[in-house]
Amino acid sequence: MSSTYPFTKQLDEMDCGAACLQMVTAYYQRKFPLPYLKQLTHTTTEGVSLLDISEAAEKLGMRSLAATVNYEQLQKEIPLPAIIFWEGYHFVVAFEVTDKKVVVGNPAADSIITLSKQEFLYSWSEDEGPGAKGIVLALEPKPEFFRSSEGQTGKRKRNYFWQNLKNYSSLLWQVGIGVLLISLLQFALPFLIKSLVDIGIGQKNINFIWLVMGGMGVLLLSQVLLELLRGAIINHIGTHLNITLLTDHLVKIIRLPARYFQRFSTGDLMQRMADHDRMDHLLHSSALYHVFSVLTILSFSVILLIFDCRVFVVFAVGTLLYLIWVRLFLKKKRELNFKKFEQEAAGHNYLLDIFQGIQDIKLFQAERQRRWSWERIQAKLSVINAKSLQLEMLQSRGAYFINELKNLVVVGLTAYAVIENEMTLGMMLATMFILGQLNGPVNALVEFFLVYQDTAISLERLSEIETIDEEVEKPENKPFEIGDGAIQVEDVSFKYGGSGVPYVLQDVNFTLPKGKITALVGPSGSGKTTFLKILLGLLEPESGNVRVGEAALKMNHLDFWLDKVSAVLDDGHIFNDTIGRNIALGNELVDQSRLEEVARLANLGDYLEGLPLKYNTVIGESGAGLSQGIRQRLLLARALYKNADYLFLDEATNALDAYNEMLIMENIRDAFPGKTILFVAHRLSTIQFADNIVVMENGRILETGSHEELYAKKGAYFNLVRRQVKIG
């Protein structure tokens, strides 16, 4: 077993399940890649279930057992490490359980933490008292766990930051040479100070003093020029590298298939973009500067050793005590920083919730209730901030005391050495100069290593996207042949998430004829939108195939297929741009006549006539000020502007009144004869425009046929129509 407990920090908000599983497998000397475990546990933006983790562990060759136990049973009967269900929404790993404490690996924290029994029970169990119980997932390796090569690709994870940095190797060599020259110049300064005092002042040689002063001036000027050159090169590398990385990363994110966005929340993706700021800061103001700091410490330490071994020992011991003192506070500072981050995030989200829901808050007079909830979060944050300030004050004052005590001892030693003629006055002043020069680099190095830990997490997050991008099949060069153009759906099943999640679509078989208008109907939640997204290629079925003509629709054909389809989805987005560019999305040059034609078809004429700038009117706040009817008509105009062979409409007119809906559907039918159209609808007036009707319920297709045929059957479609007529 591992002599120390392994720890994995979650990279994203919903990674806790996969991170916990990685900690457990690493404890048994097998650390699987986190992206692989996320895939195995079916991690989505909703996270994972305990069943998902259990099944993933069994696929890796482990025994798993989920149980509800009390603290004593957890301590004596459950094999550790075990995965703990935490605070009703999170997972952690319990490595060690004693009568008074529990050693926990919380992937949301920064390291392994130790909790008291009371603290652990508070987050683990909803019950109170000695018999309080909580949920645990016990895991033990079977022999095949150690034999299996599953998930072990043998490839080192690609770190694209360092790969891109290699492109600037010649400039980095120049910076390195500059840093080395600056260090050599600094190395000479103490000896010049020593000579100035001992020879120039001691022998009252004014010419020598002027010579040394001139030499020091030349060294100072050379050092400044080299610093300017180094700064210019680093700024050039940092600026260009950051733009390259940021652009490449955004391109990679956008190119990911839609199914991958189920694994990342918007906040996670924004965090990855913000990670580039950390990398930029590290490169511009930290990394190469601290190479210089290391060289400064080494060169001046050698001089101290030459001047007096005792002074060097005092400096080394004092610096070591300083580092130990700083490290004593590191764990507690991390815990407080984690708690502070949690409360700040909670406060930010709560404020955002208030601002977005201000209308309902006013309507239901909930101002005081929401404000009190926010104030409770701020009160917790104030307590954490007070503790952080106290800890920071104690650490900084203690570090200052150790540093000054070290300097005081060195002053005493050097003064004694001067009196005893073991050291010259020049050597003493040079030693004081060295100590003054070393305080900055030592403090900066300590700060650098603290910052680098956060940057390392950023590097992992950025590299994970790179790994996923490598898994995506590259587009084929050959064109996507669609033959007769009919879409065949063969035994397609699909579900969101992993085990325990019901199937949204089950064994669906269906043919969408070329050149016909087909309506997809059924009660809410029957899988219509999901089915539409699978036909578009935005989702990949769990099983079964989708064929267009004779060609199977695969992810490596997606670019060719999306070129032939257009759609209005129920969650379509309006961008912060002009009306014209919103409609002509994806086109650099806007065809004005085409724009006016699709606006007419979508019945946007009256709306546009009331706008002074017409198509050049900028829509702000992602269209928040638009009515639902206008939003839908803009999305319809966008879909029609593309003029693709296939048109998919997901309740694209449900926010419109009956007259506008009928007018737009007639416009589409008359303007695009022979186009293959599939639309999801509920209203009978819309459905009757279809040549063919498909009825779905509970993820299955129940009936297909024309309106007259299905109505005559008196089946599912007949009941839908009858209910609608009765309600009408």
CORWO-V253353 format. One line per field, one symbol per residue. ss: DSSP state (h for helix, s for strand, l for the rest). psi: psi as a letter, one per 20 degrees, with the letter a starting at -180 (. if undefined). burial: 1 if it has 9 or more other C-alpha atoms within 8 Angstrom, else 0. A space follows every 50 residues. Layout:
# CORWO-V253353
ss = ???
psi = ???
burial = ???
This chain:
# CORWO-V253353
ss = lllllllllllllllhhhhhhhhhhhhllllllhhhhhhhlllsllsllh hhhhhhhhhllssssssssshhhhhhlllllssssslllsssssssslll sssssllllllssssshhhhhhhhllllllllssssssssslhhhhhlll lllllllllhhhhhhhhhhhhhhhhhhhhhhhhhhhhhhhhhhhhhhhhh hllllhhhhhhhhhhhhhhhhhhhhhhhhhhhhhhhhhhhhhhhhhhhhh hhhhhllhhhhhlllhhhhhhhhhhhhhhhhhhhhhhhhhhhhhhhhhhh hhhhhhhlhhhhhhhhhhhhhhhhhhhhlhhhhhhhhhhhhhhhhhhhhh hhhhhhlhhhhhhlllhhhhhhhhhhhhhhhhhhhhhhhhhhhhhhhhhh hhhhhhhhhhhhhhhhhhhlllllhhhhhhhhhhhhhhhhhhhhhhhhhh hhhhhhhhhhhhhhhhhhhhhlllllllllllllllssssssssllllll llllssssssssllllsssssllllllhhhhhhhhhllllllssssssll ssllhhhhhhhhllsssslllllllllshhhhhllllllllhhhhhhhhh hlllhhhhhllllhhhlsllhhhllllhhhhhhhhhhhhhhhlllsssss lllllllhhhhhhhhhhhhhhllllssssslllhhhhllllsssssslls ssssslhhhhhhhllhhhhhhhhhhhhl
psi = rphqpqpppphrhkjhghgghhgghhhkkooqpghghhghjlpaiibrrh hggghghhhikqqqopqorrgghhhhhppqqqppppkijrqrpohppahi rpppooiiairpqpqrgggghhhgqirqrhjpqrpqopppqrhihihqjp inhippppnighghhhikhghhhgggggggggggghhhghhggghggggg ggjlnhhhghggggghggggggggghggggggggggggggggggggghgg ggghiqqhhhihiprhhghhhhhhhhhgggggggjfghhhghgghggggh hggghggphggggggggggghggggghhigghhgghhghggghggggghg gggghhkhghgggjljggghggghhgghgghggghgggggggggghhghg ggghgghgggggghgghghjkiqrhghghhghggghhhgghghhgghghg hhghhhggggghhghggghhhppqqqhqqopiciiqpppolpqqqpacqi pqphpolppqpoqpjrppporrrpjijggggghghijhqpqhrrqpqoci pporhijgggghhiqqqoqikqppqmargghgglpipgppoghhghghhg hjljghghhiphjcijpporkkkhiqqhggghhghghghhhhlrhpppon lijijqrhghgggghgggghhmpiqoppqprhphhghiiqhqpppqpkjq pgqqarggghhhhlcggghggghghgg.
burial = 00000011110001111111111111110001111111001111101100 01111111011111010011101110010111111100011111111000 11111110111100111001101111000001111111101100110000 00000000000001100100100010011101101110111111111111 10001001100100010010001001101100111011101100110011 01000110101111100110011011011111110111011111111011 10111010101101100110111011001010111101110011011001 10010000001100010001000100110110011011001000100110 01100110111011101100001111111111111001001101110100 01001011111111111110000010000001001111111111101100 00111111100111111111110001110111110111111001111110 10101111011101111110000111111111110000010000100111 11110001000001001011011000001111111111111001111111 11110000011111101100000011111111000110011111111111 1111111001100101111110010000
